[in-house]
Amino acid sequence: MDMKWCFLVNRAPFLIEFFGKLATALVEQGDECIVIFNGKLAEYEKKRYFPKEATFLSKADWCKVNFKQEKRVRNIPWALFLPSFNRFEHYPFGYRDTVSRFAQHVQFFEHVFEAYKPDCVLAEPPSGVFHQIARYVSSLRGVPYFGLTTSRLPRRIDVFDAGFTNAHMEPSFLQLSKKDISPEEIAFAKNFLSRFLSHKTPPSYTGLAKIRFSPFGFFRHYLTSIQERGGIIPRYLAERPAVSRFDQESEAELWHMLRQPWNVLKRQFRLRTQAGFYSSSGGDAPYFLFPLHVQPEASTAYLAMYLADQLSAIRSCAFTLPFPAKLYVREHPSAVGSKPKSFYVSLREIPNVVIISPTEPIPSLIAKAQGVITLSSTVGLEAALAGKPVYLFGNVFYEFHPLCRTPRNFKELQEMISADTNHPPTISDLEGANLCFLVAYMRAGIAGSIVGASSPQDSNNYSVIVGELRKRVLRGREEV
């Protein structure tokens, strides 16, 4: 059965190269592909990855000709914009510009769904206004939106159909028992569990982490990057007068490029002045662990967007703990130097907060903790698999693990912690529960590697991946 697939393209690394090969496989099978570029810089750089048979659309070009400023947008929640606001906190926003941005995206995607009638949208999980509104409009039209991202499991791709989660994982988990799991699945899950909890092998998704440089190394990388993109930047600057008001992604990219050298110098200075804020774990007082997040990232900007101010969240969490428990706040290794001195000063003023060095090993911190409080960190997944209660504020894929609690507010957090402190939670067969959880998670994804698409030794079977995605679209139609 021929289908129409709509790809949303921004300047994200790895994923777009994967999407290009996926689109090629779809076209070879007789399907139609619509490729939509969020910005002109993305179009200049990423169009070459897609087959020439695809239909290409530029949001900025369409708005330049068709956008109607006077056409009002109704019933769109402000929450769709909050992740972008959180992620670009230094980028200037204003009421009129933001309302115009909403209207541009809504009018554009209404046109896409009306004119092209795609059967499915393939994109990254929705972490910005472009993807958020695409998903919002697709849901109104009954069109599935699949957010594809690198899985925590090796050689797997997560297919999220409900934001950063998959609607089928929890029902699958609740229906599973060990007798329903194949020997191959058991071996896969046990191997992952052993390596994940022992930190013997870095998780597969850490390959996507940002690279950290010395000041000299950064500036060399910065100049090389500008040189490599030298053709697309002048090209955009030539078009900029006509499209800048419709191309927020490219404008934010230019803003980021101008600020980046200063940000690196500032970070290097902080690295040399903030080490004194870190303490080592120890002492007899019970404690709960709060892992800090890298910002700006989707982990806070989208998954826990109402608590993206981590300082405020930590302060509230600290005072929900039973006396005399402490809250160990561990800095993320990739975030060292990214926060101002005032952040740590304010943390240190909270009487039961201890700022833990990022070099402190996570397994031992989890082992001695009463529990983990997190917005959306993978440390929460590790703690649940290790048998510790996890208090989770973000909407993440592992929230259905039996040891995860999802308080709606800080009052509920206090009540949950009190109940677990008085009656520590236990699972009679933790290994069995973990195996069922991991298999449910594995079955919700697809075998493959997003990063592998950029490698000369790409081993992805795109025909199989296409088949799996097609089955999910058809299953969604049957469920409607």
C-alpha positions as CSV (number, residue, x, y, z in Angstrom):
1,M,0.0,0.0,0.0
2,D,1.6,3.3,-1.1
3,M,1.8,6.0,1.5
4,K,2.8,9.6,1.9
5,W,5.5,10.4,4.4
6,C,6.3,13.8,5.7
7,F,9.8,14.5,7.0
8,L,10.5,17.5,9.2
9,V,14.1,18.7,8.7
10,N,16.2,21.0,10.9
11,R,19.9,21.3,11.4
12,A,20.1,18.4,13.9
13,P,23.2,16.1,13.3
14,F,22.9,12.4,12.4
15,L,19.1,12.2,12.3
16,I,18.7,14.0,9.0
17,E,21.3,11.8,7.3
18,F,19.3,8.8,8.6
19,F,16.0,10.4,7.3
20,G,17.6,10.9,3.9
21,K,18.4,7.2,3.6
22,L,15.0,6.3,4.9
23,A,13.3,8.5,2.4
24,T,15.3,6.9,-0.4
25,A,14.1,3.4,0.7
26,L,10.5,4.7,0.8
27,V,10.7,6.2,-2.7
28,E,12.2,2.9,-4.0
29,Q,9.2,1.1,-2.6
30,G,6.8,3.4,-4.5
31,D,5.9,5.8,-1.6
32,E,5.8,9.5,-1.8
33,C,8.0,11.7,0.5
34,I,7.4,15.3,1.5
35,V,10.5,17.0,3.0
36,I,9.9,20.2,5.0
37,F,12.7,22.5,6.0
38,N,12.4,24.6,9.1
39,G,15.0,27.0,8.0
40,K,17.1,28.0,5.0
41,L,20.4,27.0,6.6
42,A,18.9,23.5,7.1
43,E,17.7,23.4,3.5
44,Y,21.1,24.5,2.1
45,E,23.0,21.9,4.2
46,K,20.6,18.9,4.4
47,K,18.6,18.8,1.1
48,R,21.4,16.8,-0.6
49,Y,20.7,13.8,1.7
50,F,17.2,13.3,0.2
51,P,16.2,11.7,-3.1
52,K,15.4,14.1,-5.9
53,E,12.0,12.5,-6.3
54,A,10.9,13.9,-3.0
55,T,8.6,17.0,-2.8
56,F,10.6,19.8,-1.0
57,L,8.9,22.6,1.0
58,S,10.5,25.5,2.8
59,K,8.5,26.9,5.6
60,A,10.2,30.3,5.2
61,D,9.6,30.5,1.5
62,W,5.9,29.5,1.8
63,C,5.3,32.1,4.5
64,K,7.1,34.8,2.5
65,V,4.4,34.4,-0.2
66,N,1.3,33.1,1.6
67,F,1.5,34.2,5.3
68,K,-1.5,36.4,6.3
69,Q,-0.6,38.5,9.4
70,E,-4.2,39.5,9.9
71,K,-5.5,35.9,10.1
72,R,-6.0,35.2,13.8
73,V,-4.8,32.0,15.4
74,R,-7.3,30.5,17.9
75,N,-7.2,27.8,20.5
76,I,-3.4,27.3,20.4
77,P,-1.9,26.8,23.9
78,W,1.0,29.0,24.9
79,A,2.6,25.8,26.2
80,L,3.6,24.9,22.7
81,F,6.0,27.8,22.7
82,L,7.5,27.2,26.2
83,P,10.2,24.6,25.1
84,S,11.6,27.1,22.5
85,F,11.6,29.9,25.1
86,N,13.4,27.6,27.6
87,R,16.0,26.6,25.1
88,F,16.8,30.0,23.7
89,E,16.6,32.0,26.9
90,H,19.1,34.6,25.6
91,Y,17.4,35.0,22.2
92,P,15.2,38.1,22.2
93,F,11.4,37.4,22.2
94,G,8.5,39.8,22.2
95,Y,4.8,39.4,22.3
96,R,4.1,40.5,18.7
97,D,7.0,38.5,17.2
98,T,5.9,35.4,19.2
99,V,2.3,35.7,18.1
100,S,3.4,36.0,14.5
101,R,5.7,33.0,14.8
102,F,2.7,30.9,16.1
103,A,0.6,32.1,13.2
104,Q,3.3,31.3,10.6
105,H,3.7,27.7,11.8
106,V,-0.1,27.1,12.2
107,Q,-0.9,28.5,8.7
108,F,2.0,26.6,7.1
109,F,1.2,23.2,8.6
110,E,-2.6,23.6,8.0
111,H,-1.6,24.1,4.3
112,V,0.7,21.0,4.4
113,F,-2.0,18.7,5.8
114,E,-4.7,20.1,3.5
115,A,-2.7,20.2,0.3
116,Y,-0.5,17.0,0.7
117,K,-2.5,14.8,3.1
118,P,0.5,12.9,4.5
119,D,-0.2,9.5,6.2
120,C,2.6,10.0,8.8
121,V,5.0,12.6,10.1
122,L,8.6,11.5,10.8
123,A,10.6,13.9,12.9
124,E,12.6,14.2,16.1
125,P,10.6,14.2,19.3
126,P,8.8,17.6,19.6
127,S,11.2,19.8,21.5
128,G,10.6,23.2,19.7
129,V,7.8,25.2,18.4
130,F,8.2,24.0,14.8
131,H,7.8,20.3,15.8
132,Q,5.3,21.1,18.6
133,I,2.9,22.8,16.2
134,A,3.4,20.1,13.5
135,R,2.5,17.5,16.1
136,Y,-0.5,19.6,17.3
137,V,-1.9,20.0,13.8
138,S,-1.2,16.4,12.9
139,S,-3.1,15.2,16.0
140,L,-6.1,17.3,15.0
141,R,-6.0,15.6,11.6
142,G,-5.6,12.1,13.0
143,V,-2.2,11.7,11.4
144,P,0.5,9.9,13.5
145,Y,3.6,11.8,14.5
146,F,6.6,9.6,15.1
147,G,9.5,11.1,17.0
148,L,12.6,9.0,16.2
149,T,15.7,9.2,18.5
150,T,18.6,7.0,19.6
151,S,17.5,4.5,22.2
152,R,19.1,3.9,25.6
153,L,19.3,0.3,24.4
154,P,22.2,-0.6,22.0
155,R,21.5,-0.7,18.3
156,R,17.9,0.4,18.8
157,I,15.9,3.4,17.6
158,D,13.1,4.7,19.8
159,V,9.8,5.4,18.0
160,F,7.9,7.8,20.2
161,D,4.2,8.4,19.3
162,A,3.3,10.5,22.4
163,G,5.9,13.2,22.8
164,F,9.0,11.6,24.3
165,T,7.1,8.4,25.1
166,N,5.5,5.5,23.4
167,A,1.8,4.8,24.2
168,H,2.2,1.1,23.8
169,M,5.1,0.5,26.2
170,E,3.1,0.5,29.5
171,P,0.2,-1.7,28.2
172,S,2.8,-4.1,26.8
173,F,4.7,-4.2,30.1
174,L,1.6,-4.8,32.2
175,Q,0.6,-7.8,30.0
176,L,4.1,-9.3,29.9
177,S,5.3,-12.2,32.0
178,K,8.7,-13.9,31.9
179,K,7.1,-16.9,30.0
180,D,6.2,-14.5,27.2
181,I,9.8,-13.5,26.6
182,S,12.1,-15.3,24.2
183,P,15.5,-16.6,25.3
184,E,17.1,-14.1,22.9
185,E,15.2,-11.2,24.5
186,I,16.1,-12.3,27.9
187,A,19.8,-12.5,27.0
188,F,19.7,-9.0,25.4
189,A,18.0,-7.5,28.5
190,K,20.3,-9.2,31.0
191,N,23.4,-8.1,29.1
192,F,22.1,-4.5,28.9
193,L,21.2,-4.5,32.6
194,S,24.6,-5.7,33.7
195,R,26.5,-3.2,31.6
196,F,24.2,-0.3,32.2
197,L,24.2,-0.7,36.0
198,S,28.0,-1.4,36.2
199,H,28.9,1.4,33.7
200,K,31.1,-1.0,31.9
201,T,30.1,0.3,28.6
202,P,29.0,3.9,27.8
203,P,25.3,4.0,26.8
204,S,24.9,4.2,23.0
205,Y,23.2,7.6,23.1
206,T,26.3,9.2,24.7
207,G,27.9,9.2,21.3
208,L,25.6,12.2,20.5
209,A,26.9,14.3,23.4
210,K,28.4,17.6,22.6
211,I,32.2,17.6,22.4
212,R,34.2,19.6,24.9
213,F,37.3,21.5,23.8
214,S,40.1,23.4,25.3
215,P,39.9,27.2,24.4
216,F,42.5,26.7,21.6
217,G,40.8,23.6,20.4
218,F,37.4,25.3,20.3
219,F,38.5,28.3,18.3
220,R,40.2,26.0,15.8
221,H,37.0,23.9,15.6
222,Y,34.9,27.1,15.4
223,L,36.9,28.5,12.5
224,T,36.9,25.2,10.7
225,S,33.2,24.9,11.1
226,I,32.6,28.4,9.7
227,Q,34.9,27.5,6.8
228,E,33.0,24.3,6.1
229,R,29.8,26.2,6.1
230,G,31.2,29.2,4.3
231,G,29.0,28.6,1.3
232,I,25.7,28.5,3.1
233,I,26.2,31.5,5.4
234,P,26.7,34.1,2.6
235,R,23.9,32.4,0.7
236,Y,21.6,32.9,3.7
237,L,22.8,36.5,4.3
238,A,21.9,37.3,0.7
239,E,18.3,35.9,1.2
240,R,18.0,37.2,4.7
241,P,16.2,40.5,4.1
242,A,13.3,38.6,2.5
243,V,13.0,35.6,4.8
244,S,14.4,36.5,8.2
245,R,11.0,37.2,9.8
246,F,9.9,33.7,8.7
247,D,13.1,31.8,9.5
248,Q,13.5,31.8,13.2
249,E,15.7,28.7,13.2
250,S,18.4,30.3,10.9
251,E,18.2,33.6,12.9
252,A,18.7,31.7,16.1
253,E,21.7,29.8,14.6
254,L,23.3,33.1,13.6
255,W,22.7,34.5,17.1
256,H,24.3,31.3,18.6
257,M,27.3,31.6,16.3
258,L,28.0,35.1,17.3
259,R,27.7,34.4,21.0
260,Q,29.5,31.0,21.0
261,P,33.1,32.3,21.3
262,W,32.2,34.5,24.3
263,N,30.3,31.6,25.9
264,V,33.4,29.3,25.6
265,L,35.7,31.9,27.2
266,K,33.1,32.5,30.0
267,R,32.9,28.7,30.6
268,Q,36.7,28.3,30.8
269,F,36.8,31.0,33.4
270,R,34.1,29.3,35.4
271,L,35.9,26.0,35.3
272,R,38.7,27.6,37.2
273,T,36.6,29.3,39.8
274,Q,33.8,27.0,40.6
275,A,35.5,23.8,41.7
276,G,35.4,24.9,45.3
277,F,31.6,24.6,45.4
278,Y,31.7,20.7,45.1
279,S,31.7,18.4,48.0
280,S,32.3,14.7,48.3
281,S,29.6,12.4,49.5
282,G,29.8,11.0,53.0
283,G,28.5,11.3,56.5
284,D,25.8,9.4,58.4
285,A,22.7,11.6,57.4
286,P,20.3,9.9,55.0
287,Y,20.1,11.6,51.6
288,F,18.2,11.7,48.3
289,L,19.9,12.3,45.0
290,F,19.0,15.0,42.5
291,P,21.0,14.8,39.3
292,L,21.4,18.1,37.5
293,H,20.7,18.4,33.8
294,V,22.6,20.0,31.0
295,Q,20.8,23.1,29.8
296,P,19.4,24.1,27.4
297,E,18.3,20.6,26.4
298,A,15.0,18.9,25.7
299,S,15.4,17.0,29.0
300,T,14.2,20.2,30.9
301,A,13.0,22.5,28.1
302,Y,10.3,20.0,27.0
303,L,10.2,16.9,29.3
304,A,9.9,19.0,32.4
305,M,9.2,22.4,30.9
306,Y,7.4,23.9,33.9
307,L,10.3,23.0,36.2
308,A,13.1,24.0,33.8
309,D,14.4,26.5,36.4
310,Q,16.4,23.8,38.2
311,L,17.3,26.1,41.1
312,S,13.7,26.7,42.0
313,A,12.9,23.0,41.6
314,I,15.7,21.9,43.9
315,R,14.8,24.4,46.5
316,S,11.2,23.0,46.6
317,C,12.4,19.4,46.6
318,A,14.8,20.0,49.4
319,F,12.1,21.1,51.8
320,T,9.8,18.2,51.0
321,L,12.4,15.7,52.6
322,P,11.9,14.2,56.0
323,F,14.2,15.8,58.7
324,P,17.2,15.4,58.9
325,A,17.7,14.0,55.3
326,K,19.9,15.9,52.9
327,L,19.5,16.4,49.1
328,Y,22.7,15.6,47.2
329,V,22.7,17.7,44.0
330,R,25.2,16.1,41.6
331,E,26.4,18.3,38.7
332,H,26.3,16.8,35.2
333,P,29.8,16.1,33.9
334,S,28.9,17.8,30.6
335,A,27.5,20.9,32.3
336,V,30.5,21.9,34.3
337,G,31.2,25.6,33.9
338,S,27.9,26.2,32.1
339,K,26.1,27.8,35.1
340,P,26.9,31.2,36.8
341,K,28.5,31.4,40.2
342,S,25.2,32.7,41.7
343,F,23.5,29.3,40.9
344,Y,25.9,27.5,43.3
345,V,25.8,30.2,45.9
346,S,22.0,30.0,46.0
347,L,22.2,26.2,46.2
348,R,24.7,26.3,49.1
349,E,22.4,28.6,51.0
350,I,19.7,25.8,51.2
351,P,20.5,24.2,54.6
352,N,20.1,20.5,53.6
353,V,21.6,20.7,50.0
354,V,25.0,19.3,49.3
355,I,26.6,20.0,45.9
356,I,28.2,16.8,44.8
357,S,31.2,16.7,42.4
358,P,30.5,15.4,38.9
359,T,33.3,12.9,39.4
360,E,31.4,11.1,42.2
361,P,30.4,7.7,40.7
362,I,26.7,7.4,40.1
363,P,26.3,3.7,41.1
364,S,27.6,4.3,44.6
365,L,25.5,7.4,45.1
366,I,22.4,5.5,44.0
367,A,23.3,2.5,46.2
368,K,23.5,4.6,49.4
369,A,20.6,7.0,48.6
370,Q,17.1,6.7,50.0
371,G,15.8,7.5,46.5
372,V,16.3,9.7,43.4
373,I,14.4,12.8,42.6
374,T,14.7,13.9,39.0
375,L,13.1,15.9,36.3
376,S,13.9,13.4,33.5
377,S,17.5,12.2,33.9
378,T,18.6,8.7,32.8
379,V,19.9,8.4,36.4
380,G,16.3,7.9,37.3
381,L,16.1,4.9,35.0
382,E,19.4,3.5,36.5
383,A,18.0,3.9,40.0
384,A,14.7,2.2,39.3
385,L,16.5,-0.7,37.7
386,A,18.8,-0.9,40.7
387,G,15.8,-1.2,43.0
388,K,15.6,2.4,44.4
389,P,12.4,4.5,44.4
390,V,12.4,7.3,41.8
391,Y,10.3,10.5,42.1
392,L,9.9,11.7,38.5
393,F,8.5,15.1,37.5
394,G,9.2,14.8,33.7
395,N,7.2,12.9,31.1
396,V,9.7,10.2,30.1
397,F,9.6,6.8,28.6
398,Y,10.6,4.9,31.8
399,E,7.9,6.4,34.0
400,F,5.9,3.1,34.0
401,H,8.7,1.2,35.9
402,P,7.1,-0.1,39.1
403,L,9.6,1.9,41.3
404,C,8.8,5.2,39.6
405,R,6.4,7.7,41.2
406,T,5.1,10.6,39.3
407,P,4.0,13.3,41.8
408,R,1.9,16.1,40.3
409,N,3.2,18.7,42.7
410,F,5.6,19.1,45.6
411,K,2.9,18.3,48.2
412,E,2.4,14.9,46.6
413,L,6.2,14.5,46.5
414,Q,6.4,15.0,50.2
415,E,3.6,12.5,50.8
416,M,5.2,9.9,48.5
417,I,8.6,10.2,50.1
418,S,7.0,10.0,53.6
419,A,5.2,6.8,52.7
420,D,8.2,5.2,51.1
421,T,10.4,6.2,54.1
422,N,8.0,4.6,56.6
423,H,7.4,1.5,54.4
424,P,10.3,1.1,52.0
425,P,9.1,-0.2,48.7
426,T,10.2,-3.7,47.6
427,I,9.5,-5.8,44.5
428,S,9.5,-9.5,45.2
429,D,11.1,-10.3,41.8
430,L,13.0,-7.2,40.8
431,E,15.0,-9.0,38.1
432,G,11.7,-10.3,36.5
433,A,10.2,-6.8,36.6
434,N,13.3,-5.3,35.0
435,L,13.4,-7.9,32.3
436,C,9.7,-7.3,31.4
437,F,10.3,-3.5,31.5
438,L,13.3,-3.7,29.2
439,V,11.6,-6.1,26.8
440,A,8.6,-3.8,26.6
441,Y,10.9,-0.9,25.9
442,M,12.8,-2.9,23.3
443,R,9.7,-4.0,21.5
444,A,8.4,-0.5,21.2
445,G,11.6,0.5,19.3
446,I,13.2,-0.6,16.0
447,A,16.5,-2.3,15.3
448,G,19.0,0.1,13.8
449,S,21.3,3.0,14.5
450,I,20.6,6.7,13.7
451,V,24.3,7.6,14.1
452,G,25.2,4.6,11.9
453,A,23.6,6.4,8.9
454,S,26.5,8.8,8.9
455,S,29.1,6.1,8.9
456,P,30.7,4.5,5.7
457,Q,30.0,1.2,7.4
458,D,26.3,1.8,7.8
459,S,24.7,-1.6,8.6
460,N,21.1,-0.4,8.9
461,N,18.5,-2.4,6.9
462,Y,16.3,0.4,5.7
463,S,13.8,-1.9,4.1
464,V,13.2,-3.5,7.4
465,I,12.9,-0.2,9.2
466,V,10.4,1.0,6.6
467,G,8.4,-2.1,7.1
468,E,8.3,-1.6,10.8
469,L,7.2,2.0,10.5
470,R,4.5,1.1,7.9
471,K,3.1,-1.5,10.3
472,R,2.9,1.1,13.1
473,V,1.0,3.5,10.8
474,L,-1.5,0.8,9.9
475,R,-1.9,-0.3,13.5
476,G,-2.7,3.3,14.4
477,R,-5.4,3.4,11.8
478,E,-7.0,0.3,13.2
479,E,-6.9,1.7,16.7
480,V,-8.7,4.9,15.7
